[in-house]
């Protein structure tokens, strides 16, 4: 398969720059088992779910991963922390006129802080740089960092973004991008789903900046994913087993939840634990865990568009995206949602 197979034309005005006024006020495109499209509101989601279904939510928390500073020479530097390695070290993408060398220092912009915050450059690791902070990394990011909104959102992050670019169930700090399908849920909807007999379980996948890295090869088989850290609790494995026993479906909220589950089930059986995954899901993949998917609309030529094409079939997704554009749905992180059922794949197999 070629990268061009996953391209489409999207009018700029359909890229959502801000979230809706309230959570859950987005639209929902339901793609049913025949591949037909139904225009809904997101608040209609409970009607698409069945008693004994299980929602799997990614409880990662977005950190303020973008930092600004300067080298000893005075040259300006922008850092995007990709991953916190331990209490004092992190991996980051660095933007500078000349990349700082190992052993050099980066002085961070300290704002209102009186004391200096100097980061030591330890080593290069492929396209990332390993850094050592003088105090706990998460503390520095909380004090000095800025929210890393996606590159297609053009405004400077505001206090409203710090709330709305975070799920209401975010708990485990470490992501540099939000699991955006979860942004639609508010506490009232989660309570209503629970009252309806639809349980929820948690996984953690710390979304990396690699989610925004373009695919630079023509043949997608040559693309290599950045790895991301995930955790599957034993309670979630147990909940999925019980869901299967009751005849319910496993509904992943977001591609990140799906990737964590499928990464932990590569043997064919889901296992609890933590690990690294660079799983790359493309058409032809056979899913082991997930039956239905709540997701946003994804970028042209992106690995996430390839994933949903694998889940629902390329022709189904191509038609659904054309419908969404014609009906003026809002795209990407702050945009509208889709509800996809896996058995569309049998109706519309991947080539």
C-alpha angles and dihedrals in degrees: 000000000000130000089238089065088071099048127111137164114254122185110234092232090066092063104101111231096181135027120254115273092262133019112265094026092111127106123255125213109205114203106194131205093277093051093253118145124231122188111225141155117252090245085068091068095098089061090058093053127078132217109272093029114132124219114209112205129192106228097192116136123222113239126209090256102165117092133175129206146125140257123242086262090060095250114145120247133193119199128197110190107221098181139002105227100186139329095301107019135069142168117237143176109237126207114195139130087252121016112247113249126236110275094031126113135235118206110211124219102257103193108194094354114112097205125075120249111205123181121204119222107226108174147326118257108188105293093345133078125221112226135188119213125207091229134021110312095227091052092052092047092049091050102039108013130101127217109267101228114187116271093249092061102085105193127088110259114266134195087264090057090052087061102034097042087064129071118242089240097048109138114146113068117220113087123113092195130038124249086242102195086067093058090080095063122090128185092260093058093047089051091048092050091050091051088051090058095256108133128200135216133189137235128172124223116165103219111224132209087253087082087076096043111113122238103250101187128082095219109057093210087072094057118107121205126221110246122246132196119245140177128200112193119218088237089063093050088051092048092052091049090051091047091054091049091054093048094250129140129246106233114193115209101215137351090271092061089047093050092049092051095045092045090055091049101051090122089057093258125082114242130192120234144075130287149135122274134192092168111163111200115199134160110300094042115129114219120228103188118012123080102174136015137211107202143151126240113278138216123272113265091011128141089237092058087052090051095053089045088056090049100048105016128268096257092048093052093043090054093043092052091048088052091048092051092047090049092047099243116175115249139218132003100347093030137098129295141241131212111210128185117211097221088071081084093071090050091049112023122198114255 
